[in-house]
């Protein structure tokens, strides 16, 4: 399920909401990703997109955006993402409810997903 329309701007793209209630943030999308982030994007699309939305922009009443200052590395380090996927996480910043664990992903898979999210974050000034 796609929650964002893609509009092309210069070197990158922008993910914007289809309407004012689906995506929670508007972000710029880099024109290129590293090889590790490309793998992570595929894994993200297979395992995370249904809740966290296209390009990690979140979904209203479903799940938060991961391209957000709350998830910058100094506040939620990579191990926080590893734990959230491995065992789930109690809601503590948003009112979306608890996140269940995600079955079938290795730590290497999750590291690739993190690489994708971190590249999106950096491109949007979150570091």
C-alpha positions in Angstrom: 0.0 0.0 0.0 1.6 3.3 -1.0 1.0 6.2 1.2 3.1 8.8 -0.6 3.1 10.3 -4.0 6.5 10.9 -5.5 7.3 14.3 -7.0 10.6 14.8 -8.8 12.8 17.8 -7.9 16.3 18.2 -9.3 18.6 15.5 -7.9 16.2 14.0 -5.5 12.5 13.3 -4.9 10.0 14.3 -2.3 7.5 12.1 -0.6 4.3 13.9 0.1 1.0 12.8 1.5 -1.7 11.6 -0.9 -4.1 13.5 1.3 -3.6 15.4 4.5 -4.1 12.4 6.7 -1.9 9.6 5.5 1.9 10.5 5.7 3.0 12.3 8.8 6.0 14.1 7.4 7.2 15.3 4.0 10.8 14.3 3.2 13.3 14.6 0.4 14.5 11.4 -1.2 18.1 11.0 -2.3 18.6 10.3 -6.0 21.1 7.5 -5.1 21.5 5.2 -2.1 24.5 3.1 -1.1 24.5 -0.6 -1.9 23.7 -1.5 1.7 20.9 1.0 1.8 19.4 -0.4 -1.5 19.2 -3.8 0.2 17.8 -2.1 3.3 15.1 -0.4 1.2 13.9 -3.7 -0.2 13.8 -5.2 3.2 12.0 -2.1 4.6 9.4 -2.4 1.8 8.8 -6.0 2.6 8.7 -5.7 6.4 8.1 -2.1 7.6 6.3 -0.2 4.9 2.8 -1.5 5.8 3.0 0.3 9.1 5.7 3.0 8.8 4.7 4.1 5.3 6.5 4.7 2.0 10.0 6.0 2.6 9.5 5.8 6.4 7.2 8.9 6.5 4.8 7.2 9.0 1.0 6.8 8.7 -1.6 8.7 10.5 -3.2 6.5 13.2 -0.9 3.6 12.3 2.8 4.2 13.0 5.3 7.0 13.4 7.7 8.4 10.8 11.2 7.1 11.2 12.7 10.1 9.3 12.1 12.3 12.4 14.4 14.0 14.9 13.1 11.6 17.6 14.9 8.7 15.8 18.2 10.5 15.3 21.2 8.3 16.1 22.1 10.2 19.3 18.6 9.5 20.8 17.7 6.1 19.2 20.9 4.4 18.2 21.1 1.5 15.8 20.8 -1.0 18.6 17.4 0.5 19.5 16.2 -0.4 16.1 17.7 -3.9 16.4 15.9 -4.5 19.7 12.6 -3.0 18.5 12.5 -5.4 15.6 13.7 -8.4 17.6 11.5 -8.1 20.7 9.0 -5.3 19.9 8.8 -2.0 21.8 6.4 -0.3 24.1 5.0 3.0 22.9 6.9 5.9 24.5 7.1 8.9 22.2 3.9 8.5 20.1 0.3 7.4 20.7 0.3 4.6 18.1 0.4 1.7 20.6 3.1 -0.9 21.0 5.2 -2.2 18.1 5.2 -6.0 17.9 8.4 -7.9 17.1 9.0 -8.6 13.5 9.7 -12.3 12.7 12.2 -13.6 10.1 14.8 -10.8 10.0 18.4 -11.4 10.9 20.6 -8.8 12.6 22.3 -8.3 9.2 18.9 -7.7 7.6 18.0 -5.1 10.3 21.4 -3.4 9.8 20.6 -3.0 6.1 17.1 -1.5 7.0 18.9 0.8 9.5 21.3 1.9 6.8 18.4 2.8 4.5 16.6 4.8 7.3 19.9 6.6 8.3 20.6 7.6 4.7 17.0 9.1 4.5 17.6 10.8 7.8 20.9 12.3 6.8 19.6 13.5 3.5 16.9 15.3 5.5 19.2 17.0 8.0 18.9 14.4 10.8 22.2 13.2 11.9 
